[in-house]
Amino acid sequence: MKILITAFDPFGGESVNPALEAVKQMKDEIAGAQIVKLEIPTVFGKSIEAIHESMKREQPDAVLSIGQAGGRFGVTPERVAINVDDARIKDNEGNQPIDTPVFEDGKPAYFSTLPVKAMVKAIHDLGLPSSLSNSAGTFVCNHVMYGVLYYIDKEFPGVRGGFIHVPYITSQVVDKKDTPSMATSDVVAALEAAVQAIAENESDIVAIGGETH
């Protein structure tokens, strides 16, 4: 089994991206799965183009993209990506699309095809915070998640794909009062547990993962 794992470069004035820092430290083999790592730019269009080229080159069995969600308390697998780019801030090349489809011929939304609830449970079993998220936002993270699932739908039948958001790492919150963070080592451990869940679960487990609001 081969799993392509992608992570963004720093954006929004940050000197590091916790997703990239963690992915760099992940093992190259997890639960028998070969791990292929790819750094991608926090740029609309170019990010998903880089992943698409890697998917064609590597022919992975699954694609897992990782992004930063500053302010979240835990590691959060995403359930769904929507077909809209609506950027509150500019990306790393100054692009700021508003109310623009990711792909004109795409579905309104795509659901993750990874075992997201099994991933949450695997992270919980380590004693680390995790929950299922029902919104990947409308910035480049959602853009990438949607794009990966779009290309899976169009070109890569049988491949699974999805996205995980991670919180700030400790060094990022020194000057951010009352902002949650995790140690980089804990983010690495959480992501490796999630990847193990992907490798070991063809379908998801039945577990409560909903929210009341």
C-alpha positions as CSV (number, residue, x, y, z in Angstrom):
1,M,0.0,0.0,0.0
2,K,1.2,3.5,-0.8
3,I,-0.1,6.7,0.8
4,L,0.7,10.1,-0.5
5,I,0.8,12.7,2.3
6,T,0.9,16.4,1.4
7,A,1.5,19.4,3.6
8,F,1.5,23.2,2.9
9,D,4.3,25.7,3.2
10,P,3.9,28.5,5.8
11,F,1.3,31.1,5.1
12,G,-0.5,34.0,6.8
13,G,2.6,35.6,8.2
14,E,3.7,32.4,10.1
15,S,7.3,31.3,9.9
16,V,6.4,27.6,10.0
17,N,3.5,25.5,9.1
18,P,2.7,22.8,11.7
19,A,1.4,20.4,9.0
20,L,4.7,20.5,7.1
21,E,6.9,20.3,10.3
22,A,5.0,17.2,11.4
23,V,4.9,15.5,8.0
24,K,8.7,15.9,7.7
25,Q,9.1,13.9,10.9
26,M,6.6,11.1,10.1
27,K,7.9,7.6,9.4
28,D,8.5,6.5,5.9
29,E,6.5,3.3,6.5
30,I,3.5,3.0,8.8
31,A,1.5,-0.3,9.3
32,G,3.1,-1.7,6.2
33,A,2.1,1.3,4.0
34,Q,4.8,3.2,2.1
35,I,4.6,6.9,2.8
36,V,5.3,9.4,0.1
37,K,5.6,13.0,1.3
38,L,5.0,16.1,-0.8
39,E,5.3,19.8,0.1
40,I,2.8,22.0,-1.7
41,P,2.4,25.7,-2.0
42,T,-0.3,27.6,-0.2
43,V,-1.6,28.8,-3.5
44,F,-4.9,28.3,-5.2
45,G,-4.5,26.2,-8.4
46,K,-0.8,25.4,-8.0
47,S,-1.4,23.4,-4.9
48,I,-3.8,20.9,-6.4
49,E,-1.8,20.8,-9.7
50,A,1.2,19.7,-7.7
51,I,-0.8,16.9,-6.0
52,H,-2.4,15.9,-9.3
53,E,1.0,15.4,-10.9
54,S,2.2,13.4,-7.9
55,M,-0.9,11.2,-8.1
56,K,-0.2,10.4,-11.7
57,R,3.5,9.8,-11.0
58,E,3.2,7.8,-7.7
59,Q,-0.2,6.0,-8.3
60,P,-1.0,5.9,-4.6
61,D,-3.7,3.9,-2.9
62,A,-4.7,6.9,-0.7
63,V,-4.0,10.6,-0.5
64,L,-4.0,12.4,2.8
65,S,-3.5,16.2,2.8
66,I,-2.6,18.0,6.0
67,G,-3.2,21.7,6.8
68,Q,-3.0,24.2,9.6
69,A,-6.1,25.3,11.5
70,G,-4.8,27.8,14.1
71,G,-7.2,28.0,17.0
72,R,-8.4,24.4,17.0
73,F,-7.7,22.4,20.1
74,G,-7.0,19.0,18.4
75,V,-6.3,17.1,15.3
76,T,-9.4,17.1,13.1
77,P,-10.1,14.9,10.1
78,E,-12.4,16.6,7.7
79,R,-15.7,15.0,6.6
80,V,-16.5,17.1,3.5
81,A,-15.1,19.6,1.0
82,I,-17.3,22.1,-0.9
83,N,-17.0,23.4,-4.4
84,V,-16.2,27.0,-3.5
85,D,-13.1,29.2,-3.1
86,D,-13.9,32.2,-0.9
87,A,-10.6,33.5,0.6
88,R,-10.7,35.7,3.7
89,I,-7.0,36.4,3.2
90,K,-4.6,36.3,0.2
91,D,-2.7,33.1,-0.6
92,N,1.1,33.1,-0.9
93,E,1.0,34.6,-4.4
94,G,-1.6,37.3,-3.6
95,N,-4.6,35.5,-5.1
96,Q,-7.9,36.0,-3.3
97,P,-10.8,34.3,-5.1
98,I,-14.3,35.1,-3.9
99,D,-17.3,32.8,-4.5
100,T,-15.5,30.9,-7.2
101,P,-16.0,27.2,-7.9
102,V,-12.9,25.0,-7.4
103,F,-13.9,23.1,-10.6
104,E,-16.8,24.3,-12.8
105,D,-17.7,20.7,-13.6
106,G,-17.4,19.3,-10.1
107,K,-20.1,18.2,-7.7
108,P,-21.4,20.7,-5.1
109,A,-19.4,18.7,-2.5
110,Y,-17.3,15.6,-2.0
111,F,-17.1,13.5,1.1
112,S,-13.9,12.1,2.4
113,T,-13.4,8.5,1.4
114,L,-11.0,7.8,4.3
115,P,-12.1,6.2,7.6
116,V,-12.4,9.5,9.4
117,K,-14.1,8.2,12.5
118,A,-11.6,5.4,12.8
119,M,-8.9,8.0,12.5
120,V,-10.4,10.1,15.3
121,K,-10.6,7.0,17.5
122,A,-7.0,6.0,16.8
123,I,-5.8,9.5,17.9
124,H,-8.0,9.4,21.0
125,D,-6.5,6.0,21.9
126,L,-3.1,7.7,22.1
127,G,-4.6,10.1,24.7
128,L,-4.5,13.0,22.2
129,P,-7.3,15.4,21.4
130,S,-9.2,14.8,18.1
131,S,-12.6,15.3,16.7
132,L,-14.4,15.0,13.4
133,S,-14.7,18.4,11.6
134,N,-17.6,19.2,9.2
135,S,-16.0,22.2,7.6
136,A,-12.6,22.5,5.9
137,G,-13.2,26.2,5.4
138,T,-13.1,27.9,2.1
139,F,-9.4,28.7,1.8
140,V,-6.6,26.6,0.2
141,C,-7.2,23.6,2.5
142,N,-10.7,23.1,1.3
143,H,-9.5,23.8,-2.2
144,V,-7.0,21.0,-2.0
145,M,-9.3,18.5,-0.3
146,Y,-12.0,19.2,-2.9
147,G,-9.5,19.0,-5.7
148,V,-8.1,15.6,-4.6
149,L,-11.5,14.1,-4.3
150,Y,-12.5,15.6,-7.7
151,Y,-9.5,14.0,-9.4
152,I,-10.2,10.7,-7.6
153,D,-13.8,10.8,-8.9
154,K,-12.7,11.7,-12.5
155,E,-9.4,9.8,-12.9
156,F,-8.4,7.5,-10.1
157,P,-11.2,5.1,-9.2
158,G,-10.4,3.0,-6.2
159,V,-8.1,5.6,-4.6
160,R,-9.2,7.0,-1.3
161,G,-8.7,10.6,-0.2
162,G,-9.2,13.1,2.5
163,F,-7.8,15.9,4.7
164,I,-6.7,16.5,8.3
165,H,-6.3,19.9,10.0
166,V,-3.8,20.3,12.8
167,P,-3.5,23.0,15.4
168,Y,-0.7,25.4,15.9
169,I,2.5,23.9,17.4
170,T,3.9,25.4,20.6
171,S,6.4,27.8,19.0
172,Q,3.6,29.5,17.1
173,V,1.6,30.6,20.1
174,V,4.4,32.3,22.2
175,D,2.8,35.7,21.3
176,K,-0.8,34.4,20.9
177,K,-2.4,34.7,24.3
178,D,-4.9,31.9,25.2
179,T,-4.4,30.1,21.8
180,P,-4.4,26.3,21.9
181,S,-1.4,24.4,20.6
182,M,0.2,21.0,20.5
183,A,3.7,19.8,20.7
184,T,5.1,18.9,17.3
185,S,5.9,15.3,18.6
186,D,2.2,14.9,19.5
187,V,1.0,16.1,16.1
188,V,3.4,13.6,14.5
189,A,2.1,10.8,16.7
190,A,-1.5,11.7,15.9
191,L,-0.9,11.8,12.2
192,E,0.9,8.4,12.3
193,A,-2.1,7.0,14.2
194,A,-4.5,8.3,11.6
195,V,-2.4,6.8,8.8
196,Q,-2.4,3.5,10.6
197,A,-6.2,3.7,10.7
198,I,-6.3,4.3,7.0
199,A,-4.1,1.3,6.3
200,E,-6.1,-1.0,8.6
201,N,-9.7,0.1,7.8
202,E,-11.1,-0.3,4.3
203,S,-14.4,1.1,5.6
204,D,-15.1,3.4,8.5
205,I,-16.3,2.4,12.0
206,V,-19.7,3.2,13.4
207,A,-19.2,5.8,16.1
208,I,-20.7,9.1,17.2
209,G,-19.1,12.0,15.5
210,G,-21.8,14.6,15.0
211,E,-22.2,18.1,16.4
212,T,-25.3,19.9,17.6
213,H,-24.2,23.2,16.0
